[in-house]
Amino acid sequence: MTAPILGGPDVRVLYGGQPTLDVPQVEVREGEVLAVIGPNGAGKSTLLRVLGLLEVPTAGTVLYRGEAVSPSGSQGLAVRRRFASVFQEPLLCDTTVRANAALGLRLRGRPAGESAAVVQAWLERLGIAHLADRRARTLSGGEAQRTSLARAFAVQPEVLLLDEPFSALDPPTRADLLGLLQTLLREESRTTIFVTHDREEALRLGDRIAVMTDGKIQQIGTPSEIFGRPVSGEVARFVGVETILPGKVRADRDGLLAVEVEGAEIQAVGSIEPGAAVLVCLRPEDLTLHRPWGEKPKDSARNHLIGLVAEVVPLGAQVRVEVDCGVRLISLVTKQSVEELGIRPGAKLGVTFKATAVHLIRR
């Protein structure tokens, strides 16, 4: 396992006497992208500022390569100069794109002649070399954010701090920059803390993901662990699990569990003892809809329910369908499936899903 470059044991931050951040332990490994996600007010940006030595915690210590570092004083300044930050607002000076991209190097004492080639290379990689002599105030939001990224990458930081850098951008610009940043981070193997409230951004960029709510890290792990095995209903809801049902394990048949949910039986793979109270979690993309049948369809799915369509909500290329089978199940399907299956409120449909698609959380 890669050694941590940053750590924050027992970090707490109080604002007005109220806890804003309470993190017993967090580590950022060298070369990884740690994506921190959560709703507004979860404490994500506060954690970023504390680990980036931009804010003094009320309690606890920030460790840089295993040694305690205080944000104040010469030691904190020396370490902070090894970091670079990009925020939601680009924070550019009223000068040219080239001068803004070179600012970090100039503040670190690099000679102008030495830094010119580095700056030019990053302007080219970020697709803004043709804007080098443009004034910052004339740039679009995406161009300004590319300039901020060029300034950050040019100093070759040991740690890159990104605080919701795409949240103010329109969808096409955001998609372009997200793809470009994904490429750059992989090519550079740059240690990065990436704060976002967007699941797609975290899933695409993060080697590990930390889910925060109420100033606490609720779960941290790989994208497959976070999205496939959330540890609580709160985390499950935030990472896109739309069907969360209370149930009770009734039987264990050699690892195939029978779970009672509001009178229905759902089969799941697991190792939870009979009698245990659980939450049954199902991602919408794991539920398949069919026309109703007289017999069970011949497929590998162990769970087959029949119900009436309660709601149909278009979501761009996909459609969210809620089916009342005695329990409410939510599926995502294509527009073509809606037409082929005659999906509309009140229509009778079958819902199937595999036992391995069911994730159980102890209550």
C-alpha positions in Angstrom: 0.0 0.0 0.0 1.3 3.5 -0.9 2.5 5.5 2.1 0.3 8.5 3.1 1.6 12.0 2.2 -1.0 13.7 4.3 -2.9 12.7 7.4 -5.3 14.3 9.9 -5.7 12.4 13.1 -8.4 13.7 15.5 -9.0 16.9 13.5 -11.8 19.0 14.7 -13.0 22.5 13.7 -15.6 24.5 15.6 -17.3 27.6 14.3 -19.2 29.6 16.9 -18.8 26.8 19.3 -20.5 24.4 16.9 -18.6 21.4 15.4 -18.1 21.8 11.6 -15.5 19.1 11.2 -14.9 16.0 13.4 -12.6 13.5 11.7 -10.8 10.9 13.9 -8.6 9.8 11.0 -8.0 10.5 7.3 -5.0 9.8 5.1 -4.1 10.9 1.6 -1.8 8.4 -0.1 1.0 9.5 -2.4 -0.1 9.5 -6.0 -3.8 8.9 -5.4 -6.8 11.1 -6.1 -9.0 11.2 -3.0 -12.5 12.5 -4.0 -14.4 14.0 -1.1 -18.2 14.0 -1.7 -21.2 15.1 0.3 -24.1 17.6 0.4 -23.6 21.3 0.9 -22.5 22.1 4.4 -21.0 18.6 5.0 -17.6 20.0 5.9 -15.8 19.0 2.6 -14.2 22.3 1.9 -13.2 22.7 5.6 -11.4 19.4 5.5 -9.6 20.4 2.3 -8.5 23.7 3.8 -7.2 22.0 7.0 -5.3 19.3 5.2 -3.9 21.9 2.7 -2.6 24.0 5.7 -4.9 26.9 4.7 -6.9 26.8 8.0 -5.9 26.0 11.6 -8.0 23.3 13.1 -9.5 23.8 16.5 -8.0 20.5 17.6 -5.9 17.8 16.1 -2.8 17.7 13.9 -2.0 17.7 10.2 0.8 15.3 9.3 2.9 15.8 6.2 5.0 12.8 5.4 4.5 11.6 9.0 5.6 14.8 10.7 3.2 17.3 12.4 2.9 20.6 10.7 1.3 23.8 11.9 -0.2 26.1 9.2 1.4 29.1 10.9 5.1 29.9 10.9 7.9 29.2 8.5 7.4 25.4 8.5 3.8 25.7 7.4 4.7 28.1 4.7 7.5 25.9 3.4 5.2 22.9 3.2 2.3 25.0 1.7 4.5 26.0 -1.2 4.6 22.4 -2.2 0.9 22.5 -2.7 -1.3 24.2 -5.3 -5.0 25.0 -5.1 -7.8 25.5 -7.6 -11.2 26.8 -6.3 -14.7 27.2 -7.6 -13.9 30.8 -8.6 -10.7 31.0 -10.7 -9.2 33.9 -8.7 -7.1 35.4 -11.5 -5.1 38.7 -11.5 -6.0 41.4 -14.0 -3.2 40.5 -16.4 -2.7 38.1 -19.2 -3.3 34.4 -19.3 0.4 33.7 -19.6 1.2 35.9 -16.6 -1.5 34.3 -14.5 -0.2 30.8 -15.4 3.3 31.9 -14.4 2.3 33.5 -11.1 2.8 30.4 -8.9 6.3 29.9 -10.3 7.1 33.6 -9.8 6.0 33.6 -6.2 8.2 30.6 -5.6 11.2 32.5 -6.9 11.7 30.7 -10.2 13.4 33.0 -12.8 11.2 34.2 -15.6 13.4 32.7 -18.4 13.4 29.3 -16.7 9.6 29.2 -16.1 8.6 30.4 -19.6 8.9 27.0 -21.2 7.1 25.3 -18.4 4.2 27.7 -18.6 4.0 27.4 -22.4 3.8 23.6 -22.1 0.9 23.7 -19.7 -1.0 26.3 -21.7 -0.7 23.9 -24.6 -1.8 20.9 -22.6 -4.8 22.7 -21.3 -5.7 24.0 -24.7 -5.3 27.7 -24.1 -2.0 28.5 -25.7 -3.8 30.7 -28.3 -5.1 32.8 -25.4 -1.7 33.5 -23.8 -1.8 37.2 -24.4 -5.5 37.7 -23.6 -6.5 39.6 -20.4 -8.0 37.4 -17.7 -11.2 39.6 -17.5 -12.1 38.7 -21.1 -12.1 34.9 -20.6 -15.1 32.7 -20.4 -15.6 30.6 -17.2 -14.1 27.5 -18.8 -11.1 29.4 -20.1 -10.5 31.1 -16.7 -10.6 27.7 -15.0 -8.2 26.2 -17.5 -5.8 29.1 -16.7 -6.1 28.3 -12.9 -5.3 24.7 -13.6 -2.3 25.7 -15.7 -1.0 27.8 -12.9 -1.5 25.0 -10.4 0.1 22.2 -12.5 3.0 24.5 -13.6 4.5 24.5 -10.1 4.5 20.7 -10.1 2.9 20.5 -6.7 3.3 17.5 -4.4 -0.4 17.9 -3.5 -3.1 19.4 -5.7 -6.1 20.8 -3.9 -9.3 21.1 -6.0 -12.4 22.6 -4.4 -15.4 22.1 -6.6 -13.6 23.5 -9.7 -16.4 22.7 -12.1 -19.6 23.6 -10.1 -19.9 27.1 -11.8 -19.5 25.8 -15.4 -22.2 25.0 -17.9 -22.6 21.2 -18.7 -20.7 21.0 -22.0 -17.7 23.0 -20.6 -17.8 20.9 -17.4 -17.8 17.7 -19.4 -14.8 18.8 -21.5 -12.8 19.9 -18.5 -13.6 16.8 -16.5 -12.3 14.6 -19.2 -9.2 16.7 -19.6 -8.5 16.7 -15.9 -9.0 12.9 -15.7 -6.3 12.5 -18.3 -3.9 14.9 -16.7 -4.2 13.4 -13.2 -3.5 9.9 -14.6 -0.6 11.0 -16.7 1.0 13.1 -13.9 0.2 10.6 -11.0 -0.4 13.8 -9.0 -1.5 13.4 -5.4 -4.9 15.2 -5.3 -7.7 16.0 -3.0 -10.8 16.7 -5.0 -13.9 18.1 -3.3 -17.2 17.8 -5.1 -21.0 17.2 -4.5 -21.3 15.5 -7.9 -21.2 11.6 -7.9 -20.2 11.4 -11.5 -17.1 13.6 -10.9 -16.1 11.5 -7.9 -16.6 8.3 -9.7 -14.5 9.3 -12.7 -11.6 10.9 -10.9 -11.3 9.3 -7.5 -9.0 6.4 -6.7 -10.7 6.4 -3.3 -13.9 8.3 -2.3 -14.7 9.7 1.2 -18.4 10.4 1.8 -19.0 13.2 4.3 -22.1 14.4 6.1 -22.5 16.6 9.1 -18.7 17.2 9.4 -17.9 13.5 9.6 -16.5 11.0 7.2 -19.2 8.3 7.0 -17.3 5.9 4.7 -14.0 5.9 2.7 -13.0 3.3 0.1 -12.7 2.5 -3.6 -15.5 3.6 -5.9 -16.7 0.1 -6.1 -16.9 -0.2 -2.3 -18.6 3.1 -1.9 -21.2 2.7 -4.7 -21.7 -1.0 -4.4 -21.5 -1.5 -0.6 -22.5 1.6 1.3 -22.3 1.3 5.1 -25.5 3.1 5.9 -28.8 4.3 4.5 -27.5 7.8 4.5 -24.5 7.0 2.4 -26.6 4.7 0.1 -29.0 7.6 -0.6 -26.2 10.0 -1.4 -24.4 7.6 -3.8 -27.6 7.0 -5.9 -29.3 4.0 -4.2 -33.0 4.8 -4.8 -34.6 1.7 -3.4 -33.9 1.4 0.4 -36.4 -0.9 2.2 -36.5 -2.1 5.9 -36.5 -5.8 6.1 -35.7 -8.8 8.3 -33.6 -11.9 7.4 -35.8 -14.9 7.7 -33.5 -17.7 6.5 -30.0 -18.5 5.4 -29.9 -21.2 2.7 -26.1 -21.8 2.3 -25.4 -18.1 1.8 -28.6 -17.3 0.0 -30.6 -15.2 2.4 -34.4 -14.9 2.4 -35.3 -11.4 3.5 -38.9 -10.4 4.3 -39.8 -6.9 3.1 -43.3 -5.7 3.8 -44.8 -9.1 3.2 -42.7 -9.9 0.1 -39.6 -12.1 0.0 -36.4 -10.9 -1.5 -33.4 -13.2 -2.0 -29.9 -11.8 -1.4 -26.4 -13.1 -1.1 -24.8 -12.5 2.3 -23.8 -13.8 5.7 -26.2 -12.2 8.1 -27.9 -14.3 10.7 -31.7 -15.0 10.6 -33.6 -12.6 12.7 -31.4 -9.6 11.9 -33.0 -6.3 10.9 -31.6 -4.9 7.7 -32.0 -2.3 5.0 -32.4 -3.7 1.5 -30.6 -1.5 -1.0 -31.1 -1.7 -4.8 -29.5 0.5 -7.4 -31.9 1.5 -10.1 -29.7 0.3 -12.9 -29.8 -3.2 -11.5 -33.6 -3.6 -11.8 -34.9 -4.9 -15.1 -38.5 -4.3 -16.3 -40.6 -6.8 -18.3 -44.1 -7.2 -19.6 -46.1 -9.3 -17.0 -45.9 -13.0 -17.5 -47.8 -16.2 -16.5 -44.6 -17.9 -15.5 -41.2 -16.6 -14.2 -38.9 -15.5 -17.1 -36.1 -17.8 -17.9 -33.1 -15.8 -16.7 -30.6 -16.0 -13.9 -32.3 -13.4 -11.7 -33.7 -14.9 -8.5 -36.1 -12.1 -7.7 -39.3 -11.7 -9.7 -42.0 -9.3 -8.7 -45.1 -7.9 -10.5 -46.6 -4.5 -9.9 -48.2 -1.4 -11.3 -46.3 1.6 -12.6 -46.7 4.4 -10.1 -44.5 7.1 -11.7 -42.6 7.8 -14.9 -40.0 10.6 -14.9 -37.9 11.4 -18.0 -34.2 12.1 -17.1 -32.5 13.0 -20.4 -31.4 9.8 -22.1 -33.0 7.6 -19.4 -36.3 7.3 -17.7 -36.9 6.8 -14.0 -39.8 4.3 -13.4 -41.3 3.6 -10.0 -43.2 0.3 -9.7 -45.5 -0.6 -6.8 -45.0 -4.3 -6.2 -46.3 -4.1 -2.6 -42.9 -2.5 -2.1 -41.8 0.5 -4.2 -39.0 -0.4 -6.6 -37.2 2.2 -8.8 -35.6 1.4 -12.1 -33.7 3.3 -14.8 -34.6 2.3 -18.3 -34.1 3.7 -21.8 -36.7 5.7 -23.8 -36.8 2.7 -26.2 -37.8 0.4 -23.4 -40.6 2.8 -22.3 -42.0 2.6 -25.8 -41.5 -1.2 -26.3 -43.0 -2.1 -22.9 -45.8 0.4 -22.9 -44.6 1.9 -19.7 -47.1 4.4 -18.3 -48.7 5.1 -14.9 -51.0 2.2 -14.1 -49.4 -0.3 -16.5 -48.7 -3.8 -15.1 -45.0 -4.8 -15.3 -42.6 -7.4 -14.0 -39.5 -6.4 -12.1 -36.5 -8.8 -11.9 -33.1 -8.4 -10.2 -30.3 -10.8 -9.2 -29.6 -11.8 -5.6 -26.1 -10.4 -6.0 -27.5 -7.0 -6.8 -29.1 -6.7 -3.3 -26.9 -5.0 -0.8 -27.9 -5.5 2.9 -27.0 -3.1 5.7 -27.6 -4.1 9.3 -30.0 -1.8 11.1 
